Amino acid sequence: MAPPSSHRLGSPASTVSVSPHARHAFRPKDLVIHTGSDTDSASEGSLDESQVAAYSSALWNVYRQLERQERFTSGADAVLKVAGDISDNVFVYPLLNAPVEVDDEAFRARMVKLEISQGAASAVRGALAVGTNATAFVPSQTLPLFLPNLFQIAQSEKTAVFHVGCEAIRQDLAVGSSYESIYALQHSGAVLLNSSNPQECHDLAVVAHVAALRLKKLLVHFYDGSRVARELAKLHVLTPSALHSLAEIEQHAPYQATNGQDVADHVQLVMDDLFQVLQKQYKVYEYYGAPDAEYVIVVMGEATAAIQEAVAYEQMLGVKVGVVQVRLLLPWSHTLFAAALPKTTKRVAVLENISTGAFAFQRGLLTQNVQVFFHSAHWTSAAPVVVTGIYGGVFRNWGFSLGMGRAVFHHLATASTSRRSFVVAKSEALYESALETATVFPQLDVIYGQEFELDGVDAYTKQYLVWGYDEEGQRGDSIETSFHSTLQLLNRNPTTQVNAVINHSAPSPAVPRSVSTLEARLSLNGRVTGLQQSVEQADVTVVTRPALLKDFDIATNVKTGGTLLVHSNWKTIDDIDESASFKSQLAAKHATLLVVDIEELQKRVEDDAIANIAAQVAFLKAAALFDERVVYALLASQFSQEQHTTLRSFVSAVWGDVVSIVYPLEEWHQPTASYVEVTDENETPVELAPLSTLASVEPSKISHSVVTGKLQKRSRAAVSKETATAWKLMFPEAFGTRHGVRDHVTDIVRVTKWERLTPEDYERNVFHIEMDITNTAIKYDIGEALAVFAHNDEKDVLDFLRSYNVDPEALVTLPVAVKAKKGSVAGAPQDETLTYFQLFSQVLDVFGRPSKKFYQALAANATSDKEKEVLAHLLDDEGKDEYKHRVDETLTFADLLLEFPSARPTMEQLLSLIPRIKPRHYSIASSMKMNPTSVHLLIVVHDWTTPGGRYRVGQATRFLSAIQPGQLLSVSVCSSVMKLPVNHADPIIMAGLGTGMAPFRAFIQERALLKSKGVAVGPIALYFGSRHKAKEFLYGDELEQYEREGLLTYLRCAFSRDQAHKVYIQDLIAEDKELLADLLLRKNGHFYLCGPTWPVADVREALVTSFIAEGMDRKQANAYIERMREEGRYVLEVY
C-alpha cells in the first residue's frame, strides 16, 4: 500500500532517501533530506513545507520495518510498555495499593511511582519545565485532584500524555466503568482519545505519544479500566527496540505545534502514518454498517464490539443500521464526522457511559458534540432525531451485550420521539438492582437487552470461569498464579485466541473474605471475541474452595451440559453438603460434577514448581481440550530435563484423580421428591408430561418410566421388587407409565442403507450409512452434525453379566431427570425400569476406560489380601508405571471387575462408579433439501493396537460398523459453524481429508438442487485428500459426475501414496495460487477445511503464498485471512 498522497507531496527540488542501515537500527540520521543545492542546509524546525512532506514520505518506508511481536498481556500493561519505551519520564499514580511494575530497567523512560494528593501532577509539570516530555498514569476516580495542573499543562504547548483507566465504584462497592470524570476536561484544551479493546489500548497509546510529540500538546488517552485495561489477550505489540526507534525519529521530526480545528486532522494523519506500524487503518470516527443506514448508533469505548455484532445481525434481517465508533472525543471535527456518517441517517442514538446521576445535571459530552454537528453547515439534510442512551454507572456491572445493542436499534425504529433519553440495561433484574444503589435517578424510558439476546456462543468458542478466595492483601494473585501459565499454553496455538480478565469483589458482612473470579473465553478458530461482555454461562466452572458454593450462587454460571470442577476431598455424593438450590440447578442443567483434591496431590511431590501445576492440569482435563500426553508435552517445556520424570508421574496422578461424582439427577432436581411407591389405594397418580426414557435399538422387553402420588426419599438407583414392577406393567394407567425418548435424544431413526466404501482388504474401513427420518422430529441444516448414541456389543455384555452372576433379564429402577419444556413447570420425579442387559448395553460405559477413582473403589471393597495388595500397589507411587501400562492397554471397567472378583462393588455402587455412554458426533453428509426423508453419515472405523499387541476398536464405530439395515438408532442433531454462503453466487473452496469429505458432499448436494431449480450458483472447488484413489476415493463417482455436469468447477484430488513422492492437498492449493487468489480476493469466496488438524498450518501457508503472489506482503495476507475468518469466510472444522 502506497503512502497517502494528499499531504506528502514535496517539491520537485527535494527528495528523501533512507539509509541502508535503517533496517537494523533507526535513528534520525537515517532520514537524509536532499535539497536542490549541495550548499543548502536546513536545521530541524526550520524546514519548509515541501521538505516536511518529503520527510513524512521517508517515515512511511522506515515505519514499515519496525518489528512487532505477539504477546499475551493486558491492555494496561501494553500501554505501560509503550509509554516506558517512548517517553522520557513516566509518572505512575496507583490507586491505593494497586500493584504497578515501575522498575523495569529495559524501559527507555525514567519510571517514578507517586502517591495521589491534592495538586497531583506537579512532578509532571516539573519534568515538562526542563524541556523533557512526560507521561502519567492516573485512575479516573482521582482525576479531580489533577485538574488544576492538567489545565495548565494543556495550555503550555508541552508534550505530555495522560493515560486514564476509567472506573466507577458503586455504593455497593462493585466496580464498573464510567467516562463522566473525563468530561471534566471539556474546556481544558486537551486532546481526548479513546480505546475500546486491549489491542486498541496498545495501538492508540502509540498514536497518542506520536501525536503529542508532533503537536506539542496534552493527549489524554482514556479507556475502560474495569475490564478492557485488565483483560489479558494475545496482542500484536511493537518490540522495545521498535518503540525506541519510533521515539528517536518522532522527537527529532520537523513538525511544528498546531492549534485550533486542525488538531483532529493531524491526529487522523498520525493514524494514517502509523498504518504500516500498527497494521490497521484507524479512523478518528469509524463507520460500520449499511451504506444507506437509517438508524445509527454513535458510541465510544468497550460497547462498540457488541454493537457491531448487533449491526451485522440486523443487517442479515434486512434492517438498514450502522454504528459510528468515536475514538477522538475532543477536539471534535465536523468535517471528519460528516465523512463517516451516512447521508441517509434518520435517527441517531448516542450511547453515554455515564451514570444517571451525572446525566440528570447535564447531557453527556458525546451527545453535545453530535447535536451541535447536526445543526452545523456540515449537515445539509434534515437533522435526524437524536436520542441519548445511558448504560454506565450502576448499569455497567455486566458489560454491554449484543442484545442490548439490538434493543437500542429496536427502540430507535419504534419508540416515540417525544422522549429523547433512555436507559439500556441487560435485564429487568439488573435494572431493579441498580435502582437500589442509585443516588440520583431521573425518570427515563428503560429498555432491556435480554429479549434480544442470541442463545449461546458459536461452536468454536469455549468459556471458562474460575472462583477463588483472595489471600489477605492479594487481589486475585492466587488465581493468576495458578492459571496464567494455562492461558499462555492455550495461546501457543496460532489458531486459538484466549481472552481473560480477573475480577474482584470486596468483603461484606455476608462474605467476610474478598473473592476473585477469572473469566476466560477461548476461540478455537482464532477469531478475536474479547471479553467486554461477562462470561455468564461457562463450559467449565472451577471452584477452588467448596465454601464458595455456600457464599455464591455459582451453579447459575454453569452452562447446560457444562462441567463444574470443585477442588475438594469429596469422595461420594454423601460428602456434598450443599444447598438444595445448588443441587437442583446442577441437575436441571445436566452438568458434569468433577472433583479433585489439589492439596492432597501437592503433598505427593517435593518439587514445589511441579506441585503448583496441579490446578492447571486438573482444569485442562475438565476442559477436554487435550489428552494427558499432550498436556504433559505442553508443560514439559517449562521444566528442566531432570524434572521430566517427576513431571510425567505427577501429571498422570492429577489426571487420574480428577473424578466424576455421579449424582441422582431426579432427587437433586426435585430435592423433596424421589422414589415413588403406592401405599394407599385411594391416592391418585400424578399426571405428567410425556416422559423421557431410554432409547434402544430394538423395542425393549421393559423400558418404562413410572410416577405416582406418594413420595419417599431415595438417593441411589435401586433394584425393583418383582411385584412392584409387575404392578407398573400390568396397570400402566394407574402408575402413569409413559413411552418416549430421553431429553438429550431428538428421535429414533431406522437404518435403510449401510455400504462399505473401501475394499474389504483395505486397512481403513470407511462406510456410508443412510437413515430414514420420515415421521420423526429430525430436521437438519447444511453443515450440522448428528449425535449417535451407540451401544456396547451384545455378546460382550452377556458374557460380562454372566461372569458377574447377574441375570440379564432381571430388572433395575433408575431415577430420571425430567426436563421441563420452555415456559412450563417441571413434572413430578420419575423412575425408569429396565433390564440389566439394557442397562449395560445401552446406558453404562462398562467397556470404557476407568479412572483412578474406580481403582480406589475396588481397593476399598476388596476382601482378598492378594487383590488388596495389587490394587494398593497400583495406587501408590511405586506402581505408577504399571498403572500407566494398564491405561495404554486400554483396560476397561469390565476387565478390572473380572480381574478382581473379591473387590466387586454391589450393583447399586456400580451405577454410581461407571459413567454413562456419551454420544459420538458425525458431520452430516447429505442435504435435507435433496434428501427430505433421510440423513447420511460418512464414518471411518477408529481402531488401534496397544503396546501389548491387543487390537482395539472404538465403541461407537464398532457398533455402527456392524449395524444392519432395519435396525434403530437413537440420534440428535447438533449445530455447527459449517454454513454455506448466504449468496448462492459466492464461490466455495472446500478442502477435505478422508471422512472430512462429509459436510462437503452436503454442500455440493445443496447447490446441485439449487442449480436444478434455475438458481445461479457460484464456482465450487473441492480439494480432496486420501491415500489411494483406487481404495479411498470417497464418493468418487458422484464427484466426477458433478464435475462433468459443470457443477463442481474444480475437482482437485491428492492421493498421497499413488506416486513415488507424496502429494497432499496443500501442495495442490499452492499450485492453484492464481485461481484461489481470484476466488477469495476478488469474488468473495468462502474457504472451508474439514479433517485432522495436521495440515491446517500448511494449508494456511499455501493461501498466504497465493495472496502474496497477488501483491500483498505476508502481514497483509495473514490479516486478510483473519478478516475472512471474522466474516465467516474461512472456516475450519478439525479434530
Secondary structure, 3 states (H helix, E strand, C coil): CCCCCCCCCCCCCCEEEECHHHHCCCCHHHEEEECCCCCCCCCCCCCCHHHHHHHHHHHHHHHCCCCEEEEEEEHHHHHHHHHHHHCCEEEECCCCCCCCCCCCCCCCCEEEECCCCCCCCHHHHHHHHCCCCEEEEEEHHHHHHHHHHHHHHHCCCCCEEEEEEECEECCCCCEECCCCCHHHHCCCCCEEEECCCHHHHHHHHHHHHHHHHHHCCEEEEEEECCCCCCCEEEEEEECHHHHHHHHHHHHCCCCCCCCCCHHHHHHHHHHHHCHHHHCCCCCCEEEEECCCCCEEEEECCCCHHHHHHHHHHHHHCCCCEEEEEECEEECCCHHHHHHHCCCCCCEEEEEECCCHHHHHHCCCHHHHHHHHHHCCCCCCCCCCEEEEEECCHHHHHHECCHHHHHHHHHHHHHCCCCCCEEEEECCHHHHHHHHHHCCCCCCCEEEECHHHCCCCCCCCEEEEEEEEECECCECCHHHHHHHHHHHHHHHCCCCCEEEEEEEEECCCCCCCCCEEEEEEEEECCCCCCCCCECCCCEEEEEECCCCHHHHCCHHHHEEEEEEEEEECCCCCHHHCCCCHHHHHHHHHCCCEEEEECHHHHHCCCCCHHHHCCHHHHHHHHHHCCCCHHHHHHHHHCCCCHHHHHHHHHHHHHHHHHCEECCCCHHHHHCCCCCEECCCCCCCCCCCCCCCCCCCCCCCCCCEEEECCCCEECCCCCECCCHHHHHHHHHCHHHHCCECCCCCCCCEEEEEEEEEECCCCCCCCCEEEEEEECCCCCCCCCCCCEEEEECCCCHHHHHHHHHHCCCCCCCEEEEEECCCCCCCCCCCCCEEEEEEHHHHHHHHECCCCCCCHHHHHHHHHHCCCHHHHHHHHHHHCHHHHHHHHHHHHCCCCHHHHHHHCHHHCCCHHHHHHHCCECCCEEEEECCCCCCCCCEEEEEEECCEEECCCCCEEECHHHHHHHCCCCCCEEEEEEECCCCCCCCCCCCCEEEEEEHHHHHHHHHHHHHHHHHHHCCCCCCCEEEEEEECCHHHHCCCHHHHHHHHHCCCCCEEEEEECCCCCCCCCHHHHHHHCHHHHHHHHHHCCCEEEEEECCCCHHHHHHHHHHHHHCCCCCHHHHHHHHHHHHHCCCEEEEEC
